[in-house]
């Protein structure tokens, strides 16, 4: 059966019509980013791709193509034996590689020869990425956002999770970015995704939302760790209605000690991270914090960080950037308990309809 091609701009809206999305690139390329839902069938794996590229440059393209064809044939045969034998005639895969060339073309040709209706993304991942960026710009302003604002430690992320449990539409940017969006927000053992992967995850979330319902999102800055929030989304968030979440200071300290327990368990790691604040707070202040952490007074340091570092910066930023913050719906929590978060989530979902 002839292999069909599909422009990336059309693939954006037709992903759900395919039974399987196949990424024919190497494992590392797939890990960096891929079409949402795609599975990885490397035509050339990581090491083979390097081998063929080296042969192409150091010997000549003809020798590289011969060797590449032999490796590709073996890999494609293995994929077919492992994944395709049980597929019915009506199975409809969508296939792509970097530019829609040799790697995806070889796989698609063989699948088509078997008799499957195969479609290639025209221009491959490169074209897909460009189409996704354009669609993010189009999609982000079409949704209605309700922005949860509140000082550090007020429970914004916990409230987002409670809202999601109540069936609300929630965009958790920090969860997608694997970062808590502050100088101390790096999560040990959890590397951030690439910018391309983050954009794809955000797009996939936005694509799944019902435009008739509000989307709850936390008041983020333009960057979450090393990742940049897409401009169109940031602009839409900053123009949206806000919720002002408030929690007593002692409860904020307790919440942060729970959420950043790895700092409590490893005081020296906390001290190392505090060094990042020297430029903002000065060496004398940071050294005082470090001495108190080492003396077992971490809660005191956390309260000091809140009142003299995070709160003033957050207050200035939120009023400057979120234009409807002055008319925000006040949400005062008595404590950080799960029950309080659930109650607040229920009240907010009732208000949002």
C-alpha positions, 0 to 999 in steps of 0.5 A, a space after each residue: 500500500 502506498 505511503 501517505 504524507 501529512 503536513 505537520 500543521 495537519 498532524 497537529 489536529 489529527 493525532 487521535 486518528 492514528 492507532 500508533 505514533 512511531 518515532 524512528 529517531 534514536 533513543 537520545 533524540 526521542 528522550 529530548 522531545 517527541 510527538 505526544 504519545 509516540 513510541 520509539 522504534 529507532 531505525 538507527 540507535 544512538 551508537 549506530 547513528 554516530 557510527 554512520 555519521 562518522 563514516 559519512 564524513 570520514 570515508 564517503 556517503 556511499 559507504 555510509 549508506 551501505 552500512 546504514 542500510 544493513 543496520 536499519 534493515 536489522 533494526 526494522 526487522 526486529 521492530 516488526 517481529 516484536 511489535 507488528 506481527 499481531 497487528 490487524 490489516 486495518 492498523 494505521 501508524 503515523 511515522 516520523 524521524 528528524 526531517 521525514 527522510 531516510 530513517 522514517 522512510 525506510 520503516 514506512 516503506 516496509 510497513 506499507 509493503 506489508 499492507 498497512 496504511 502508513 502516514 509520514 509526517 512531512 518534514 519530520 520532527 523538525 516540521 512538527 516542532 515548528 507547527 507545535 510552537 505556532 499552535 501553542 501561540 494560537 491555543 493559549 489565548 483561547 482558554 480561560 485561566 484562574 491564577 492562584 496567587 499567594 506568597 511562598 509556602 501558602 500552598 499554591 501547588 497543594 491547592 492545585 492538586 486538590 482542585 484536580 482531585 475535585 475534577 477541575 482543569 489544572 495546569 501544573 507548570 512546576 510539575 511539568 517542569 520538575 522544579 519549584 520555581 525559585 532559587 532553591 526550587 531544584 528537586 534532587 534526582 529530578 532533572 528538568 526536561 528540555 525546553 522542547 519537551 516542556 513546550 510539548 507537555 504544555 501544548 498537550 495539556 492545553 490541547 486536552 482542556 475544555 475551552 468552556 471551563 476555567 483552567 486553574 494555574 499557579 502564578 509563575 514567573 517567566 521561567 520555571 527553573 531553567 525553562 521558559 513558559 511560552 510567551 502566549 501562555 504567560 501573557 494570557 495568565 497575566 491578564 486573567 482573574 486571580 485568587 489570593 491564597 493566604 496561610 499563617 506564617 507558622 503554617 507556611 514554615 511548616 508546609 515548606 519544611 514538609 515539601 523541602 524535607 530533603 533540606 531538613 534531612 541534609 542541612 549541608 545541601 541546604 547551606 550549599 543552595 543558600 550560597 546562590 542568594 549571596 548576590 541578592 542578600 549579601 554575604 553577611 546575611 547568607 552566612 548568618 542563615 548558614 550558621 543557624 541551619 548548622 545550629 539546628 535552627 532551620 525553621 527560623 531560617 525558613 521564616 527569615 527567608 519568607 519575611 525578608 526575601 521571598 515575600 517582598 520580591 513576590 509582592 512586588 512581582 505579582 502586583 506588577 505583572 498580574 493586572 487583575 491581582 487587585 481584584 483577586 478573590 481572597 482565599 484564607 486557609 486556617 492551616 495547611 491540612 489536606 482537609 483545608 485544601 479540599 474545602 478551599 478547592 470545593 469552594 473555588 470549583 463551585 465559584 467557577 461553575 
